[in-house]
């Protein structure tokens, strides 16, 4: 059965409210930037952001991963490893984790654990 316009709007509103609830408590600074995660049905991407200047310092995406036979969770782990390596190159050692509107579970958790294994602290 097709969803009505009201159902779609309320789903978007609830997602936006969840994101704002998390974002209210999390701010990234130059000394400790924010690691923001975006998850879609197909892929996942993450970026390290300095909120004071409004600039992205480092980013990584699942589109950069060439291996196509990986599961989504494994791909998220590879993205986390790639992001951690790039962050270390830019001398970023500590970040604040921003999961956005997503639960800390599955792909988001796999990405976070891979970043931690890569030597980034949060």
N, CA, C and O atoms as a printed pandas DataFrame, in Angstrom:
     atom_number atom_name residue_name chain_id  residue_number  x_coord  y_coord  z_coord
0              1         N          UNK        A               1    0.833   -1.172    0.000
1              2        CA          UNK        A               1    0.000    0.000    0.000
2              3         C          UNK        A               1    0.885    1.245    0.000
3              4         O          UNK        A               1    1.865    1.316    0.742
4              5         N          UNK        A               2    0.545    2.205   -0.817
5              6        CA          UNK        A               2    1.345    3.419   -0.944
6              7         C          UNK        A               2    1.180    4.303    0.284
7              8         O          UNK        A               2    0.110    4.365    0.889
8              9         N          UNK        A               3    2.261    4.981    0.635
9             10        CA          UNK        A               3    2.222    5.875    1.784
10            11         C          UNK        A               3    1.696    7.237    1.351
11            12         O          UNK        A               3    1.948    7.694    0.236
12            13         N          UNK        A               4    0.973    7.861    2.239
13            14        CA          UNK        A               4    0.443    9.183    1.934
14            15         C          UNK        A               4    1.508   10.234    2.179
15            16         O          UNK        A               4    2.546    9.972    2.785
16            17         N          UNK        A               5    1.223   11.421    1.695
17            18        CA          UNK        A               5    2.163   12.522    1.859
18            19         C          UNK        A               5    2.396   12.837    3.337
19            20         O          UNK        A               5    3.517   13.167    3.725
20            21         N          UNK        A               6    1.363   12.739    4.159
21            22        CA          UNK        A               6    1.496   13.021    5.582
22            23         C          UNK        A               6    2.433   12.023    6.254
23            24         O          UNK        A               6    3.201   12.393    7.142
24            25         N          UNK        A               7    2.375   10.757    5.833
25            26        CA          UNK        A               7    3.256    9.759    6.419
26            27         C          UNK        A               7    4.713   10.038    6.053
27            28         O          UNK        A               7    5.605    9.872    6.885
28            29         N          UNK        A               8    4.955   10.463    4.808
29            30        CA          UNK        A               8    6.315   10.765    4.388
30            31         C          UNK        A               8    6.862   11.982    5.118
31            32         O          UNK        A               8    8.017   11.986    5.544
32            33         N          UNK        A               9    6.043   13.009    5.264
33            34        CA          UNK        A               9    6.494   14.203    5.961
34            35         C          UNK        A               9    6.801   13.881    7.417
35            36         O          UNK        A               9    7.821   14.328    7.943
36            37         N          UNK        A              10    5.948   13.122    8.070
37            38        CA          UNK        A              10    6.193   12.827    9.478
38            39         C          UNK        A              10    7.445   11.976    9.655
39            40         O          UNK        A              10    8.145   12.124   10.656
40            41         N          UNK        A              11    7.742   11.096    8.714
41            42        CA          UNK        A              11    8.968   10.297    8.810
42            43         C          UNK        A              11   10.189   11.200    8.687
43            44         O          UNK        A              11   11.157   11.051    9.433
44            45         N          UNK        A              12   10.142   12.126    7.751
45            46        CA          UNK        A              12   11.251   13.056    7.593
46            47         C          UNK        A              12   11.395   13.962    8.812
47            48         O          UNK        A              12   12.509   14.261    9.242
48            49         N          UNK        A              13   10.267   14.394    9.364
49            50        CA          UNK        A              13   10.321   15.247   10.542
50            51         C          UNK        A              13   10.917   14.509   11.736
51            52         O          UNK        A              13   11.723   15.075   12.474
52            53         N          UNK        A              14   10.531   13.262   11.929
53            54        CA          UNK        A              14   11.076   12.516   13.061
54            55         C          UNK        A              14   12.565   12.284   12.892
55            56         O          UNK        A              14   13.307   12.341   13.872
56            57         N          UNK        A              15   13.018   12.027   11.688
57            58        CA          UNK        A              15   14.450   11.854   11.439
58            59         C          UNK        A              15   15.192   13.159   11.715
59            60         O          UNK        A              15   16.272   13.155   12.306
60            61         N          UNK        A              16   14.609   14.263   11.285
61            62        CA          UNK        A              16   15.223   15.564   11.515
62            63         C          UNK        A              16   15.293   15.875   13.017
63            64         O          UNK        A              16   16.290   16.422   13.488
64            65         N          UNK        A              17   14.257   15.533   13.756
65            66        CA          UNK        A              17   14.260   15.779   15.197
66            67         C          UNK        A              17   15.311   14.936   15.909
67            68         O          UNK        A              17   15.972   15.410   16.832
68            69         N          UNK        A              18   15.464   13.687   15.479
69            70        CA          UNK        A              18   16.502   12.832   16.078
70            71         C          UNK        A              18   17.877   13.426   15.821
71            72         O          UNK        A              18   18.719   13.465   16.718
72            73         N          UNK        A              19   18.105   13.890   14.594
73            74        CA          UNK        A              19   19.400   14.476   14.248
74            75         C          UNK        A              19   19.677   15.716   15.089
75            76         O          UNK        A              19   20.784   15.886   15.601
76            77         N          UNK        A              20   18.679   16.580   15.235
77            78        CA          UNK        A              20   18.862   17.796   16.024
78            79         C          UNK        A              20   19.103   17.495   17.498
79            80         O          UNK        A              20   19.862   18.203   18.162
80            81         N          UNK        A              21   18.464   16.453   18.011
81            82        CA          UNK        A              21   18.646   16.071   19.408
82            83         C          UNK        A              21   20.097   15.669   19.666
83            84         O          UNK        A              21   20.668   16.011   20.701
84            85         N          UNK        A              22   20.685   14.945   18.724
85            86        CA          UNK        A              22   22.090   14.541   18.858
86            87         C          UNK        A              22   22.998   15.745   18.645
87            88         O          UNK        A              22   23.957   15.941   19.393
88            89         N          UNK        A              23   22.701   16.552   17.629
89            90        CA          UNK        A              23   23.555   17.676   17.254
90            91         C          UNK        A              23   23.579   18.764   18.325
91            92         O          UNK        A              23   24.551   19.513   18.425
92            93         N          UNK        A              24   22.514   18.856   19.129
93            94        CA          UNK        A              24   22.451   19.860   20.190
94            95         C          UNK        A              24   23.585   19.681   21.188
95            96         O          UNK        A              24   24.093   20.656   21.741
96            97         N          UNK        A              25   23.975   18.444   21.415
97            98        CA          UNK        A              25   24.997   18.156   22.424
98            99         C          UNK        A              25   26.406   18.075   21.857
99           100         O          UNK        A              25   27.382   18.122   22.607
100          101         N          UNK        A              26   26.519   17.954   20.548
101          102        CA          UNK        A              26   27.820   17.694   19.933
102          103         C          UNK        A              26   28.261   18.892   19.105
103          104         O          UNK        A              26   27.543   19.339   18.211
104          105         N          UNK        A              27   29.446   19.406   19.407
105          106        CA          UNK        A              27   30.046   20.488   18.639
106          107         C          UNK        A              27   31.492   20.107   18.348
107          108         O          UNK        A              27   32.196   19.613   19.228
108          109         N          UNK        A              28   31.928   20.334   17.136
109          110        CA          UNK        A              28   33.303   20.052   16.769
110          111         C          UNK        A              28   34.124   21.327   16.751
111          112         O          UNK        A              28   33.659   22.357   16.263
112          113         N          UNK        A              29   35.320   21.271   17.268
113          114        CA          UNK        A              29   36.225   22.423   17.284
114          115         C          UNK        A              29   37.519   22.035   16.581
115          116         O          UNK        A              29   37.675   20.899   16.133
116          117         N          UNK        A              30   38.432   22.972   16.488
117          118        CA          UNK        A              30   39.690   22.695   15.798
118          119         C          UNK        A              30   40.481   21.615   16.520
119          120         O          UNK        A              30   41.097   20.768   15.872
120          121         N          UNK        A              31   40.476   21.629   17.847
121          122        CA          UNK        A              31   41.217   20.630   18.616
122          123         C          UNK        A              31   40.565   19.265   18.610
123          124         O          UNK        A              31   41.240   18.241   18.715
124          125         N          UNK        A              32   39.249   19.254   18.487
125          126        CA          UNK        A              32   38.510   17.990   18.494
126          127         C          UNK        A              32   37.331   18.112   17.525
127          128         O          UNK        A              32   36.218   18.425   17.949
128          129         N          UNK        A              33   37.558   17.869   16.230
129          130        CA          UNK        A              33   36.500   18.041   15.234
130          131         C          UNK        A              33   35.426   16.952   15.332
131          132         O          UNK        A              33   35.600   15.955   16.032
132          133         N          UNK        A              34   34.329   17.157   14.626
133          134        CA          UNK        A              34   33.182   16.251   14.659
134          135         C          UNK        A              34   33.277   15.251   13.514
135          136         O          UNK        A              34   33.508   15.632   12.367
136          137         N          UNK        A              35   33.098   13.968   13.830
137          138        CA          UNK        A              35   33.053   12.900   12.831
138          139         C          UNK        A              35   31.589   12.611   12.539
139          140         O          UNK        A              35   30.901   11.986   13.346
140          141         N          UNK        A              36   31.118   13.067   11.388
141          142        CA          UNK        A              36   29.718   12.938   11.018
142          143         C          UNK        A              36   29.533   11.763   10.064
143          144         O          UNK        A              36   30.331   11.564    9.148
144          145         N          UNK        A              37   28.466   10.983   10.288
145          146        CA          UNK        A              37   28.187    9.791    9.487
146          147         C          UNK        A              37   26.885    9.989    8.729
147          148         O          UNK        A              37   25.897   10.460    9.291
148          149         N          UNK        A              38   26.888    9.624    7.442
149          150        CA          UNK        A              38   25.663    9.585    6.650
150          151         C          UNK        A              38   25.515    8.188    6.078
151          152         O          UNK        A              38   26.438    7.654    5.463
152          153         N          UNK        A              39   24.356    7.609    6.285
153          154        CA          UNK        A              39   24.090    6.252    5.824
154          155         C          UNK        A              39   22.874    6.287    4.900
155          156         O          UNK        A              39   21.833    6.845    5.248
156          157         N          UNK        A              40   23.018    5.689    3.729
157          158        CA          UNK        A              40   21.886    5.547    2.818
158          159         C          UNK        A              40   21.636    4.060    2.610
159          160         O          UNK        A              40   22.318    3.227    3.207
160          161         N          UNK        A              41   20.681    3.726    1.781
161          162        CA          UNK        A              41   20.413    2.317    1.514
162          163         C          UNK        A              41   21.570    1.652    0.787
163          164         O          UNK        A              41   21.846    0.473    1.009
164          165         N          UNK        A              42   22.239    2.384   -0.066
165          166        CA          UNK        A              42   23.317    1.810   -0.875
166          167         C          UNK        A              42   24.695    1.940   -0.252
167          168         O          UNK        A              42   25.516    1.029   -0.367
168          169         N          UNK        A              43   24.956    3.052    0.401
169          170        CA          UNK        A              43   26.322    3.273    0.857
170          171         C          UNK        A              43   26.383    4.012    2.161
171          172         O          UNK        A              43   25.372    4.245    2.824
172          173         N          UNK        A              44   27.610    4.382    2.516
173          174        CA          UNK        A              44   27.856    5.118    3.757
174          175         C          UNK        A              44   29.030    6.049    3.507
175          176         O          UNK        A              44   29.966    5.714    2.781
176          177         N          UNK        A              45   28.966    7.219    4.119
177          178        CA          UNK        A              45   30.093    8.133    4.025
178          179         C          UNK        A              45   30.263    8.825    5.361
179          180         O          UNK        A              45   29.327    8.923    6.154
180          181         N          UNK        A              46   31.469    9.301    5.596
181          182        CA          UNK        A              46   31.788    9.963    6.854
182          183         C          UNK        A              46   32.742   11.105    6.555
183          184         O          UNK        A              46   33.553   11.044    5.631
184          185         N          UNK        A              47   32.621   12.144    7.362
185          186        CA          UNK        A              47   33.531   13.267    7.208
186          187         C          UNK        A              47   33.866   13.859    8.566
187          188         O          UNK        A              47   33.059   13.831    9.495
188          189         N          UNK        A              48   35.060   14.390    8.656
189          190        CA          UNK        A              48   35.530   15.053    9.870
190          191         C          UNK        A              48   35.410   16.548    9.616
191          192         O          UNK        A              48   35.997   17.079    8.673
192          193         N          UNK        A              49   34.631   17.229   10.479
193          194        CA          UNK        A              49   34.256   18.619   10.240
194          195         C          UNK        A              49   34.703   19.498   11.399
195          196         O          UNK        A              49   34.538   19.135   12.563
196          197         N          UNK        A              50   35.268   20.655   11.074
197          198        CA          UNK        A              50   35.551   21.692   12.060
198          199         C          UNK        A              50   34.362   22.648   12.027
199          200         O          UNK        A              50   34.207   23.414   11.075
200          201         N          UNK        A              51   33.522   22.607   13.059
201          202        CA          UNK        A              51   32.301   23.399   13.068
202          203         C          UNK        A              51   32.549   24.894   13.247
203          204         O          UNK        A              51   31.726   25.706   12.823
204          205         N          UNK        A              52   33.646   25.265   13.855
205          206        CA          UNK        A              52   33.924   26.690   14.061
206          207         C          UNK        A              52   34.190   27.391   12.735
207          208         O          UNK        A              52   33.731   28.512   12.516
208          209         N          UNK        A              53   34.937   26.725   11.848
209          210        CA          UNK        A              53   35.211   27.303   10.534
210          211         C          UNK        A              53   34.221   26.833    9.480
211          212         O          UNK        A              53   34.128   27.422    8.403
212          213         N          UNK        A              54   33.479   25.767    9.787
213          214        CA          UNK        A              54   32.517   25.243    8.822
214          215         C          UNK        A              54   33.178   24.546    7.654
215          216         O          UNK        A              54   32.690   24.623    6.526
216          217         N          UNK        A              55   34.292   23.862    7.911
217          218        CA          UNK        A              55   35.044   23.212    6.838
218          219         C          UNK        A              55   35.182   21.719    7.102
219          220         O          UNK        A              55   35.333   21.281    8.242
220          221         N          UNK        A              56   35.128   20.951    6.022
221          222        CA          UNK        A              56   35.384   19.525    6.094
222          223         C          UNK        A              56   36.890   19.305    6.001
223          224         O          UNK        A              56   37.532   19.751    5.049
224          225         N          UNK        A              57   37.445   18.621    6.985
225          226        CA          UNK        A              57   38.883   18.384    7.022
226          227         C          UNK        A              57   39.261   17.116    6.273
227          228         O          UNK        A              57   40.241   17.100    5.528
228          229         N          UNK        A              58   38.481   16.045    6.469
229          230        CA          UNK        A              58   38.758   14.740    5.870
230          231         C          UNK        A              58   37.422   14.084    5.566
231          232         O          UNK        A              58   36.452   14.269    6.301
232          233         N          UNK        A              59   37.371   13.311    4.474
233          234        CA          UNK        A              59   36.146   12.565    4.186
234          235         C          UNK        A              59   36.495   11.231    3.533
235          236         O          UNK        A              59   37.579   11.056    2.977
236          237         N          UNK        A              60   35.550   10.299    3.616
237          238        CA          UNK        A              60   35.688    8.992    2.967
238          239         C          UNK        A              60   34.289    8.482    2.659
239          240         O          UNK        A              60   33.334    8.773    3.380
240          241         N          UNK        A              61   34.183    7.716    1.575
241          242        CA          UNK        A              61   32.877    7.238    1.134
242          243         C          UNK        A              61   32.987    5.795    0.651
243          244         O          UNK        A              61   34.061    5.331    0.268
244          245         N          UNK        A              62   31.861    5.103    0.678
245          246        CA          UNK        A              62   31.850    3.727    0.200
246          247         C          UNK        A              62   32.015    3.664   -1.320
247          248         O          UNK        A              62   32.338    2.606   -1.861
248          249         N          UNK        A              63   31.801    4.766   -2.003
249          250        CA          UNK        A              63   32.016    4.785   -3.457
250          251         C          UNK        A              63   33.489    4.679   -3.808
251          252         O          UNK        A              63   33.835    4.325   -4.935
252          253         N          UNK        A              64   34.358    4.981   -2.857
253          254        CA          UNK        A              64   35.797    4.885   -3.085
254          255         C          UNK        A              64   36.320    3.459   -2.923
255          256         O          UNK        A              64   37.436    3.161   -3.345
256          257         N          UNK        A              65   35.534    2.586   -2.322
257          258        CA          UNK        A              65   35.945    1.203   -2.096
258          259         C          UNK        A              65   35.707    0.424   -3.383
259          260         O          UNK        A              65   34.583    0.375   -3.883
260          261         N          UNK        A              66   36.750   -0.178   -3.914
261          262        CA          UNK        A              66   36.673   -0.844   -5.219
262          263         C          UNK        A              66   36.122   -2.262   -5.138
263          264         O          UNK        A              66   35.628   -2.792   -6.133
264          265         N          UNK        A              67   36.202   -2.880   -3.962
265          266        CA          UNK        A              67   35.748   -4.261   -3.822
266          267         C          UNK        A              67   34.225   -4.297   -3.832
267          268         O          UNK        A              67   33.584   -3.680   -2.981
268          269         N          UNK        A              68   33.648   -5.007   -4.778
269          270        CA          UNK        A              68   32.186   -5.015   -4.916
270          271         C          UNK        A              68   31.532   -6.225   -4.252
271          272         O          UNK        A              68   30.309   -6.262   -4.125
272          273         N          UNK        A              69   32.315   -7.211   -3.829
273          274        CA          UNK        A              69   31.731   -8.419   -3.253
274          275         C          UNK        A              69   31.582   -8.338   -1.732
275          276         O          UNK        A              69   31.268   -9.342   -1.092
276          277         N          UNK        A              70   31.803   -7.154   -1.142
277          278        CA          UNK        A              70   31.681   -6.992    0.299
278          279         C          UNK        A              70   30.226   -6.724    0.694
279          280         O          UNK        A              70   29.444   -6.168   -0.077
280          281         N          UNK        A              71   29.897   -7.133    1.903
281          282        CA          UNK        A              71   28.589   -6.788    2.453
282          283         C          UNK        A              71   28.627   -5.334    2.916
283          284         O          UNK        A              71   29.699   -4.741    3.034
284          285         N          UNK        A              72   27.460   -4.771    3.175
285          286        CA          UNK        A              72   27.388   -3.357    3.552
286          287         C          UNK        A              72   28.147   -3.070    4.834
287          288         O          UNK        A              72   28.811   -2.039    4.938
288          289         N          UNK        A              73   28.061   -3.964    5.816
289          290        CA          UNK        A              73   28.762   -3.759    7.079
290          291         C          UNK        A              73   30.277   -3.814    6.882
291          292         O          UNK        A              73   31.016   -3.036    7.484
292          293         N          UNK        A              74   30.730   -4.736    6.039
293          294        CA          UNK        A              74   32.166   -4.833    5.760
294          295         C          UNK        A              74   32.655   -3.596    5.014
295          296         O          UNK        A              74   33.758   -3.109    5.264
296          297         N          UNK        A              75   31.833   -3.091    4.100
297          298        CA          UNK        A              75   32.187   -1.876    3.378
298          299         C          UNK        A              75   32.301   -0.693    4.336
299          300         O          UNK        A              75   33.202    0.134    4.205
300          301         N          UNK        A              76   31.385   -0.618    5.299
301          302        CA          UNK        A              76   31.439    0.453    6.292
302          303         C          UNK        A              76   32.735    0.376    7.095
303          304         O          UNK        A              76   33.321    1.409    7.417
304          305         N          UNK        A              77   33.188   -0.827    7.420
305          306        CA          UNK        A              77   34.462   -0.989    8.113
306          307         C          UNK        A              77   35.630   -0.489    7.290
307          308         O          UNK        A              77   36.539    0.151    7.819
308          309         N          UNK        A              78   35.610   -0.777    5.992
309          310        CA          UNK        A              78   36.675   -0.299    5.096
310          311         C          UNK        A              78   36.673    1.230    5.016
311          312         O          UNK        A              78   37.734    1.854    4.985
312          313         N          UNK        A              79   35.487    1.826    4.984
313          314        CA          UNK        A              79   35.384    3.291    4.953
314          315         C          UNK        A              79   35.976    3.869    6.231
315          316         O          UNK        A              79   36.677    4.880    6.186
316          317         N          UNK        A              80   35.699    3.234    7.380
317          318        CA          UNK        A              80   36.263    3.683    8.645
318          319         C          UNK        A              80   37.779    3.617    8.661
319          320         O          UNK        A              80   38.440    4.529    9.159
320          321         N          UNK        A              81   38.330    2.541    8.118
321          322        CA          UNK        A              81   39.789    2.408    8.047
322          323         C          UNK        A              81   40.388    3.496    7.158
323          324         O          UNK        A              81   41.407    4.096    7.499
324          325         N          UNK        A              82   39.746    3.744    6.014
325          326        CA          UNK        A              82   40.220    4.771    5.088
326          327         C          UNK        A              82   40.164    6.158    5.731
327          328         O          UNK        A              82   41.094    6.951    5.591
328          329         N          UNK        A              83   39.076    6.439    6.429
329          330        CA          UNK        A              83   38.929    7.733    7.086
330          331         C          UNK        A              83   39.978    7.912    8.182
331          332         O          UNK        A              83   40.548    8.994    8.322
332          333         N          UNK        A              84   40.234    6.868    8.953
333          334        CA          UNK        A              84   41.229    6.947   10.023
334          335         C          UNK        A              84   42.622    7.207    9.451
335          336         O          UNK        A              84   43.384    7.994   10.012
336          337         N          UNK        A              85   42.953    6.559    8.354
337          338        CA          UNK        A              85   44.260    6.768    7.736
338          339         C          UNK        A              85   44.407    8.212    7.249
339          340         O          UNK        A              85   45.453    8.833    7.436
340          341         N          UNK        A              86   43.366    8.732    6.631
341          342        CA          UNK        A              86   43.419   10.114    6.141
342          343         C          UNK        A              86   43.478   11.111    7.295
343          344         O          UNK        A              86   44.157   12.133    7.199
344          345         N          UNK        A              87   42.773   10.818    8.376
345          346        CA          UNK        A              87   42.782   11.718    9.534
346          347         C          UNK        A              87   44.160   11.729   10.191
347          348         O          UNK        A              87   44.635   12.783   10.613
348          349         N          UNK        A              88   44.796   10.580   10.281
349          350        CA          UNK        A              88   46.145   10.519   10.861
350          351         C          UNK        A              88   47.134   11.316   10.016
351          352         O          UNK        A              88   48.041   11.947   10.560
352          353         N          UNK        A              89   46.970   11.296    8.679
353          354        CA          UNK        A              89   47.848   12.078    7.810
354          355         C          UNK        A              89   47.742   13.570    8.104
355          356         O          UNK        A              89   48.721   14.306    7.979
356          357         N          UNK        A              90   46.543   14.013    8.498
357          358        CA          UNK        A              90   46.321   15.427    8.802
358          359         C          UNK        A              90   46.511   15.731   10.291
359          360         O          UNK        A              90   46.128   16.803   10.759
360          361         N          UNK        A              91   47.099   14.795   11.032
361          362        CA          UNK        A              91   47.377   14.942   12.466
362          363         C          UNK        A              91   46.119   15.160   13.297
363          364         O          UNK        A              91   46.115   15.964   14.229
364          365         N          UNK        A              92   45.061   14.447   12.958
365          366        CA          UNK        A              92   43.835   14.465   13.745
366          367         C          UNK        A              92   43.823   13.186   14.567
367          368         O          UNK        A              92   43.773   12.087   14.015
368          369         N          UNK        A              93   43.869   13.330   15.886
369          370        CA          UNK        A              93   43.941   12.164   16.754
370          371         C          UNK        A              93   42.696   11.938   17.581
371          372         O          UNK        A              93   42.424   10.819   18.017
372          373         N          UNK        A              94   41.927   13.017   17.800
373          374        CA          UNK        A              94   40.711   12.917   18.628
374          375         C          UNK        A              94   39.558   13.582   17.894
375          376         O          UNK        A              94   39.718   14.652   17.306
376          377         N          UNK        A              95   38.403   12.947   17.932
377          378        CA          UNK        A              95   37.202   13.496   17.308
378          379         C          UNK        A              95   36.012   13.296   18.240
379          380         O          UNK        A              95   36.088   12.554   19.220
380          381         N          UNK        A              96   34.914   13.969   17.916
381          382        CA          UNK        A              96   33.636   13.766   18.585
382          383         C          UNK        A              96   32.760   13.028   17.583
383          384         O          UNK        A              96   32.621   13.476   16.445
384          385         N          UNK        A              97   32.168   11.909   17.980
385          386        CA          UNK        A              97   31.395   11.078   17.063
386          387         C          UNK        A              97   29.956   11.577   16.975
387          388         O          UNK        A              97   29.272   11.703   17.990
388          389         N          UNK        A              98   29.504   11.861   15.754
389          390        CA          UNK        A              98   28.142   12.319   15.491
390          391         C          UNK        A              98   27.455   11.263   14.634
391          392         O          UNK        A              98   27.712   11.161   13.435
392          393         N          UNK        A              99   26.582   10.481   15.257
393          394        CA          UNK        A              99   25.894    9.414   14.537
394          395         C          UNK        A              99   24.697    9.921   13.762
395          396         O          UNK        A              99   24.069    9.161   13.026
396          397         N          UNK        A             100   24.374   11.183   13.915
397          398        CA          UNK        A             100   23.232   11.759   13.218
398          399         C          UNK        A             100   21.935   11.191   13.753
399          400         O          UNK        A             100   21.749   11.097   14.966
400          401         N          UNK        A             101   21.046   10.816   12.871
401          402        CA          UNK        A             101   19.744   10.273   13.276
402          403         C          UNK        A             101   19.761    8.752   13.326
403          404         O          UNK        A             101   18.715    8.127   13.502
404          405         N          UNK        A             102   20.935    8.151   13.175
405          406        CA          UNK        A             102   21.030    6.697   13.070
406          407         C          UNK        A             102   21.385    6.081   14.413
407          408         O          UNK        A             102   22.095    6.688   15.214
408          409         N          UNK        A             103   20.894    4.890   14.654
409          410        CA          UNK        A             103   21.244    4.159   15.852
410          411         C          UNK        A             103   22.694    3.700   15.783
411          412         O          UNK        A             103   23.211    3.434   14.698
412          413         N          UNK        A             104   23.352    3.605   16.933
413          414        CA          UNK        A             104   24.715    3.090   16.980
414          415         C          UNK        A             104   24.627    1.570   16.887
415          416         O          UNK        A             104   24.707    0.865   17.893
416          417         N          UNK        A             105   24.461    1.088   15.674
417          418        CA          UNK        A             105   24.204   -0.327   15.434
418          419         C          UNK        A             105   24.519   -0.619   13.975
419          420         O          UNK        A             105   24.364    0.257   13.124
420          421         N          UNK        A             106   24.952   -1.814   13.678
421          422        CA          UNK        A             106   25.151   -2.228   12.289
422          423         C          UNK        A             106   26.281   -1.492   11.610
423          424         O          UNK        A             106   27.419   -1.506   12.081
424          425         N          UNK        A             107   25.960   -0.841   10.487
425          426        CA          UNK        A             107   26.983   -0.178    9.685
426          427         C          UNK        A             107   27.620    1.002   10.398
427          428         O          UNK        A             107   28.823    1.232   10.268
428          429         N          UNK        A             108   26.825    1.751   11.148
429          430        CA          UNK        A             108   27.370    2.902   11.875
430          431         C          UNK        A             108   28.360    2.422   12.936
431          432         O          UNK        A             108   29.420    3.021   13.115
432          433         N          UNK        A             109   28.017    1.354   13.629
433          434        CA          UNK        A             109   28.905    0.793   14.644
434          435         C          UNK        A             109   30.174    0.227   14.002
435          436         O          UNK        A             109   31.266    0.399   14.543
436          437         N          UNK        A             110   30.040   -0.447   12.852
437          438        CA          UNK        A             110   31.203   -1.009   12.166
438          439         C          UNK        A             110   32.159    0.095   11.737
439          440         O          UNK        A             110   33.374   -0.058   11.857
440          441         N          UNK        A             111   31.625    1.201   11.240
441          442        CA          UNK        A             111   32.463    2.323   10.832
442          443         C          UNK        A             111   33.185    2.910   12.044
443          444         O          UNK        A             111   34.382    3.187   11.979
444          445         N          UNK        A             112   32.462    3.100   13.147
445          446        CA          UNK        A             112   33.058    3.685   14.346
446          447         C          UNK        A             112   34.164    2.800   14.904
447          448         O          UNK        A             112   35.220    3.303   15.288
448          449         N          UNK        A             113   33.942    1.512   14.954
449          450        CA          UNK        A             113   34.954    0.602   15.487
450          451         C          UNK        A             113   36.187    0.560   14.596
451          452         O          UNK        A             113   37.307    0.437   15.092
452          453         N          UNK        A             114   35.990    0.660   13.277
453          454        CA          UNK        A             114   37.137    0.674   12.364
454          455         C          UNK        A             114   37.954    1.951   12.536
455          456         O          UNK        A             114   39.182    1.920   12.455
456          457         N          UNK        A             115   37.284    3.056   12.771
457          458        CA          UNK        A             115   37.998    4.328   13.006
458          459         C          UNK        A             115   38.796    4.221   14.299
459          460         O          UNK        A             115   39.935    4.684   14.361
460          461         N          UNK        A             116   38.219    3.622   15.323
461          462        CA          UNK        A             116   38.940    3.436   16.592
462          463         C          UNK        A             116   40.160    2.547   16.395
463          464         O          UNK        A             116   41.235    2.837   16.921
464          465         N          UNK        A             117   39.996    1.462   15.639
465          466        CA          UNK        A             117   41.132    0.575   15.367
466          467         C          UNK        A             117   42.220    1.289   14.615
467          468         O          UNK        A             117   43.401    0.974   14.766
468          469         N          UNK        A             118   41.824    2.266   13.792
469          470        CA          UNK        A             118   42.788    3.046   13.018
470          471         C          UNK        A             118   43.562    4.049   13.837
471          472         O          UNK        A             118   44.453    4.714   13.309
472          473         N          UNK        A             119   43.244    4.178   15.127
473          474        CA          UNK        A             119   44.033    5.042   15.998
474          475         C          UNK        A             119   43.400    6.380   16.307
475          476         O          UNK        A             119   44.051    7.236   16.906
476          477         N          UNK        A             120   42.153    6.591   15.921
477          478        CA          UNK        A             120   41.469    7.841   16.225
478          479         C          UNK        A             120   40.670    7.641   17.508
479          480         O          UNK        A             120   39.972    6.638   17.655
480          481         N          UNK        A             121   40.766    8.572   18.417
481          482        CA          UNK        A             121   40.139    8.431   19.737
482          483         C          UNK        A             121   38.863    9.252   19.808
483          484         O          UNK        A             121   38.833   10.414   19.403
484          485         N          UNK        A             122   37.804    8.631   20.329
485          486        CA          UNK        A             122   36.561    9.360   20.649
486          487         C          UNK        A             122   35.756    8.627   21.674
487          488         O          UNK        A             122   34.684    9.089   22.064
